[in-house]
Amino acid sequence: MTKCLPVTDPDNMWTYCPSLPLAAVFAALFFVTTAVHIFQAHKFKKSFCWVLIMGAIWETAAFVIRCISIENPTIEGAYDPQFILILLAPLWINAFAYMVLGRMVFFFLENKRLYGVKAERMALVFVLLDLASFAIQFAGGLLTISKNFQTLQTGLRIYTAGVALQEFFILCFLFLVWTFQRRLSRECEPDRAEKARGLLWVVYVVLGLITFRILFRIIEFSAGAGTALTHEFRSHEWYAYVFDSAPMFVALVVLNIWHPGRVLVGKESEFKSRKERRRERKMAKERDGQGYGVEEGVVVVERVRGEK
């Protein structure tokens, strides 16, 4: 068993005595759910699942590196990557939830739109918003690993702003989920609507778990460096496991059990590629051109008949 260095040791990167067995267990758990997601993406032929798989890989890598850092508590190059990966991995899972709803709108609604916005564009906008939040959190996360107090404090504020912004986007997105849910009962057959509602509950659960984790991080980081609350969180390992890592593992398992690929089946369950869209536009123009020619021919024939 690894012997912990005193937290007062200036070379020790850890502010508590981390558990190597617990980190190894979570590395194994995240590895298993990642492997299952890779298999399911292939089985259901859902290429957009790479986003979810990336989040799962980051979680797995975070705990593998965490094990290395626990064994080498004075090496900054081992501690920093696992800390950043744990902070940012949930954003991939969040983006996946946005992508799932976009494909549900495309698959289940006849006009493939919400509030006049195409399903593809709606999904793209929220993914870009998630990336903006990602960039802010990444910048803040990098600053929080600094040993300079002022830099650390600035990093905490930036990261807190990033997760608060992420939660604001989630709340806006939930309004769209609710709108979509209302339209299902009016526009879909009962069987299809029931399948869609089942997948919607998965989206609700995943976003709920992400929100639970965000609230923890806001409380943790908004207190600022050097406060009693921050000291409490940074002196006990179980907070991060219970309020961050465990919810993200549950979210991945929920998506394993109720995988979107079980509901989104068929050609209409995927957005059309640029190549397909260009081909359709070209064919539409050709049809329009032919239609005009036929109509013009009819007019000419009728004019000739009239003259006769």
Phi and psi in degrees as a GROMACS rama.xvg file:
@    title "Ramachandran Plot"
@    xaxis  label "Phi"
@    yaxis  label "Psi"
@TYPE xy
-67.5704  132.941  THR-2
-90.7765  129.073  LYS-3
-78.4014  143.183  CYS-4
-78.0253  153.367  LEU-5
-60.4173  139.115  PRO-6
-65.4946  -16.4213  VAL-7
-82.3411  -9.47212  THR-8
-65.4603  121.48  ASP-9
-63.2864  -20.8034  PRO-10
-89.6208  -10.9216  ASP-11
-76.9626  124.87  ASN-12
-78.841  -19.4778  MET-13
-94.1973  142.992  TRP-14
-100.048  7.45319  THR-15
-152.893  177.654  TYR-16
-92.5323  100.786  CYS-17
-73.7353  150.222  PRO-18
-92.4767  117.892  SER-19
-68.8623  -44.8715  LEU-20
-58.6681  -40.0474  PRO-21
-66.2396  -42.092  LEU-22
-62.9366  -39.5795  ALA-23
-66.025  -39.1796  ALA-24
-62.6694  -45.7534  VAL-25
-68.2771  -34.0757  PHE-26
-61.6543  -43.0564  ALA-27
-66.6832  -42.4241  ALA-28
-62.8292  -45.9709  LEU-29
-67.8557  -33.2466  PHE-30
-62.8517  -42.7021  PHE-31
-64.1529  -48.6765  VAL-32
-66.3092  -31.5171  THR-33
-65.1254  -46.5901  THR-34
-60.7677  -40.6537  ALA-35
-65.2986  -40.5051  VAL-36
-65.26  -37.6003  HIS-37
-63.4878  -44.5443  ILE-38
-61.8299  -45.1047  PHE-39
-67.062  -38.1983  GLN-40
-60.1741  -39.3368  ALA-41
-71.563  -42.8892  HIS-42
-63.0399  -46.7068  LYS-43
-89.9962  -0.0958225  PHE-44
55.3595  52.0661  LYS-45
-115.125  93.3997  LYS-46
-67.71  -26.571  SER-47
-70.0143  -9.73477  PHE-48
-68.8968  -7.0455  CYS-49
-59.4346  -28.2349  TRP-50
-65.9838  -46.7671  VAL-51
-64.0503  -42.419  LEU-52
-61.9535  -38.0103  ILE-53
-61.4089  -43.1327  MET-54
-61.9176  -41.7719  GLY-55
-66.0818  -38.6595  ALA-56
-64.6385  -42.2317  ILE-57
-61.4928  -40.8005  TRP-58
-63.9317  -44.2131  GLU-59
-61.4983  -48.4911  THR-60
-60.4364  -38.4594  ALA-61
-58.4131  -42.8481  ALA-62
-81.5842  -26.4734  PHE-63
-65.8105  -46.6519  VAL-64
-66.6488  -32.8474  ILE-65
-60.8244  -41.5167  ARG-66
-59.6159  -42.5814  CYS-67
-64.3258  -41.5252  ILE-68
-66.0264  -37.2312  SER-69
-64.0069  -37.0101  ILE-70
-73.1257  -24.4766  GLU-71
-129.987  70.9336  ASN-72
-66.8146  -11.9762  PRO-73
-98.3635  -3.29073  THR-74
-92.4784  111.465  ILE-75
-65.387  -33.69  GLU-76
-66.6115  -14.6656  GLY-77
-96.4242  -35.5629  ALA-78
-73.3154  -47.0512  TYR-79
-60.712  -46.2963  ASP-80
-61.3237  -41.2252  PRO-81
-66.5593  -35.1887  GLN-82
-65.6558  -45.7145  PHE-83
-66.8916  -41.5944  ILE-84
-63.2196  -40.6812  LEU-85
-64.6697  -37.832  ILE-86
-67.6337  -35.3695  LEU-87
-102.711  -20.8564  LEU-88
-55.1917  -39.4994  ALA-89
-59.613  -22.9004  PRO-90
-65.0956  -29.7489  LEU-91
-66.7221  -42.7535  TRP-92
-65.3085  -39.2354  ILE-93
-60.136  -47.6901  ASN-94
-60.8562  -36.358  ALA-95
-63.1872  -39.4676  PHE-96
-60.6703  -40.1706  ALA-97
-61.7964  -42.1685  TYR-98
-68.5175  -34.3339  MET-99
-64.3654  -46.9535  VAL-100
-62.8092  -40.1141  LEU-101
-56.5553  -43.2211  GLY-102
-72.5506  -29.6948  ARG-103
-66.8836  -41.9211  MET-104
-61.1951  -43.5694  VAL-105
-64.4899  -35.2823  PHE-106
-85.3804  -39.7407  PHE-107
-100.31  -27.4815  PHE-108
-96.151  136.365  LEU-109
-63.2055  -41.6507  GLU-110
-86.7204  -4.16714  ASN-111
56.8333  36.2862  LYS-112
-141.281  156.671  ARG-113
-127.982  123.991  LEU-114
53.1135  38.0923  TYR-115
79.288  -0.574501  GLY-116
-98.6479  128.739  VAL-117
-59.1614  146.663  LYS-118
-57.3099  -41.9329  ALA-119
-62.6046  -43.1399  GLU-120
-69.5223  -39.884  ARG-121
-59.3196  -47.5978  MET-122
-61.7288  -42.8995  ALA-123
-61.8887  -43.771  LEU-124
-60.087  -46.481  VAL-125
-70.9543  -32.6952  PHE-126
-65.6367  -40.6419  VAL-127
-64.7684  -38.5652  LEU-128
-63.768  -38.8964  LEU-129
-64.2381  -37.8153  ASP-130
-65.7243  -37.3418  LEU-131
-62.6841  -44.0815  ALA-132
-62.6581  -39.464  SER-133
-58.481  -46.475  PHE-134
-61.7771  -42.4052  ALA-135
-65.8904  -44.2511  ILE-136
-66.7832  -36.2122  GLN-137
-63.7677  -44.779  PHE-138
-62.2986  -44.6187  ALA-139
-66.3651  -40.4069  GLY-140
-61.9249  -39.0156  GLY-141
-62.4602  -37.8213  LEU-142
-73.5377  -27.8388  LEU-143
-71.1626  -15.1499  THR-144
-90.9303  4.12887  ILE-145
-74.3646  150.324  SER-146
-91.7255  -6.07957  LYS-147
-81.2446  126.639  ASN-148
-60.3279  -45.7506  PHE-149
-64.8765  -41.1398  GLN-150
-64.7848  -42.1513  THR-151
-59.7182  -45.5342  LEU-152
-62.3631  -41.9429  GLN-153
-63.2755  -42.3777  THR-154
-61.3418  -41.2438  GLY-155
-61.1714  -41.88  LEU-156
-66.7173  -42.8328  ARG-157
-65.582  -44.9042  ILE-158
-63.5711  -41.7283  TYR-159
-60.4911  -42.192  THR-160
-61.5025  -38.3941  ALA-161
-64.9426  -44.6055  GLY-162
-72.839  -33.3234  VAL-163
-64.5582  -39.5661  ALA-164
-65.441  -40.5805  LEU-165
-58.5562  -43.7582  GLN-166
-66.893  -36.8795  GLU-167
-61.3513  -42.6777  PHE-168
-63.9108  -38.8814  PHE-169
-62.2771  -43.0915  ILE-170
-63.607  -40.7789  LEU-171
-62.9218  -41.0735  CYS-172
-65.9199  -38.3902  PHE-173
-62.239  -30.3852  LEU-174
-63.8719  -39.289  PHE-175
-67.6168  -38.0352  LEU-176
-60.59  -44.8978  VAL-177
-63.5432  -41.3763  TRP-178
-62.3501  -44.8205  THR-179
-60.6475  -42.0012  PHE-180
-61.4814  -39.6469  GLN-181
-66.5923  -38.2534  ARG-182
-71.9223  -26.0617  ARG-183
-56.9046  -48.2612  LEU-184
-64.6055  -26.1308  SER-185
-87.8184  -30.8326  ARG-186
-112.56  -10.271  GLU-187
-116.252  153.539  CYS-188
-65.4312  151.265  GLU-189
-52.0871  -42.5786  PRO-190
-65.3605  -45.1878  ASP-191
-66.7511  -39.9881  ARG-192
-63.3055  -37.493  ALA-193
-65.1011  -42.9976  GLU-194
-61.9433  -43.3857  LYS-195
-63.9375  -42.5063  ALA-196
-62.8181  -36.1664  ARG-197
-60.8106  -44.1447  GLY-198
-70.4349  -32.9625  LEU-199
-61.9688  -38.8754  LEU-200
-63.3416  -32.5581  TRP-201
-64.1042  -43.3513  VAL-202
-60.9539  -44.0335  VAL-203
-59.3589  -45.3687  TYR-204
-64.3258  -45.9436  VAL-205
-61.9447  -46.3091  VAL-206
-68.5685  -31.0244  LEU-207
-65.1834  -41.7342  GLY-208
-66.7717  -39.4405  LEU-209
-64.3166  -41.3213  ILE-210
-63.1609  -41.7621  THR-211
-56.7631  -44.0147  PHE-212
-68.7488  -39.7531  ARG-213
-62.8132  -43.9236  ILE-214
-59.4738  -39.2256  LEU-215
-62.0225  -46.7478  PHE-216
-66.1618  -35.6632  ARG-217
-64.4317  -45.2629  ILE-218
-63.4276  -41.9956  ILE-219
-65.1552  -48.0859  GLU-220
-89.4611  -26.7594  PHE-221
-70.4801  -19.2978  SER-222
-66.6477  -26.4525  ALA-223
91.4506  158.378  GLY-224
-69.4002  142.445  ALA-225
86.1958  -2.29067  GLY-226
-84.1301  165.508  THR-227
-64.7315  -38.2156  ALA-228
-66.0249  -44.6552  LEU-229
-62.7302  -40.2781  THR-230
-61.4294  -39.1875  HIS-231
-62.8591  -47.7187  GLU-232
-64.8707  -36.4558  PHE-233
-88.2419  1.35406  ARG-234
-105.445  -7.93011  SER-235
-133.732  126.586  HIS-236
-72.5531  -30.7612  GLU-237
-64.1164  -25.3215  TRP-238
-59.1335  -48.109  TYR-239
-64.9926  -35.7061  ALA-240
-70.5897  -46.6096  TYR-241
-71.7808  -40.4819  VAL-242
-100.987  -4.64536  PHE-243
-129.484  -67.485  ASP-244
-67.2779  -43.8074  SER-245
-62.4935  -46.5868  ALA-246
-59.4783  -36.6238  PRO-247
-70.9162  -34.6789  MET-248
-65.5689  -43.7779  PHE-249
-60.7473  -41.4685  VAL-250
-59.8958  -42.9738  ALA-251
-66.5592  -38.3835  LEU-252
-68.3397  -40.878  VAL-253
-56.864  -41.7345  VAL-254
-72.9987  -22.8281  LEU-255
-68.829  -46.4186  ASN-256
-71.7812  -46.4022  ILE-257
-112.468  68.9976  TRP-258
-70.3488  136.173  HIS-259
-55.0421  -27.8321  PRO-260
-64.8004  -18.0768  GLY-261
-75.0035  -24.2731  ARG-262
-104.693  -44.0442  VAL-263
-83.7218  87.1253  LEU-264
-119.232  134.683  VAL-265
107.103  175.199  GLY-266
-63.0743  -38.2756  LYS-267
-74.5833  -3.22475  GLU-268
-84.2072  -6.78811  SER-269
-121.383  145.432  GLU-270
-64.3326  147.866  PHE-271
-75.5574  143.007  LYS-272
-72.7135  165.525  SER-273
-59.515  -38.3568  ARG-274
-63.2588  -43.7358  LYS-275
-65.0283  -41.2771  GLU-276
-64.6725  -40.7596  ARG-277
-63.5712  -41.2338  ARG-278
-63.6643  -42.4006  ARG-279
-64.42  -41.224  GLU-280
-63.313  -39.7008  ARG-281
-64.9299  -43.4831  LYS-282
-66.0412  -37.533  MET-283
-63.9689  -41.8268  ALA-284
-63.7261  -40.4865  LYS-285
-64.3129  -40.5257  GLU-286
-64.788  -41.9935  ARG-287
-61.3324  -41.3333  ASP-288
-64.4302  -41.8375  GLY-289
-67.4293  -39.49  GLN-290
-62.7605  -42.0392  GLY-291
-63.0414  -39.2403  TYR-292
-64.893  -40.5141  GLY-293
-65.4905  -46.0795  VAL-294
-60.9773  -41.3069  GLU-295
-63.5427  -39.1995  GLU-296
-63.5606  -40.9718  GLY-297
-62.4697  -41.7492  VAL-298
-61.9999  -43.5202  VAL-299
-62.5885  -44.9498  VAL-300
-61.5977  -44.3051  VAL-301
-64.9954  -37.0851  GLU-302
-63.8598  -42.1864  ARG-303
-63.1501  -43.2975  VAL-304
-62.0762  -37.7643  ARG-305
-65.098  -37.0725  GLY-306
-69.1365  -33.5095  GLU-307
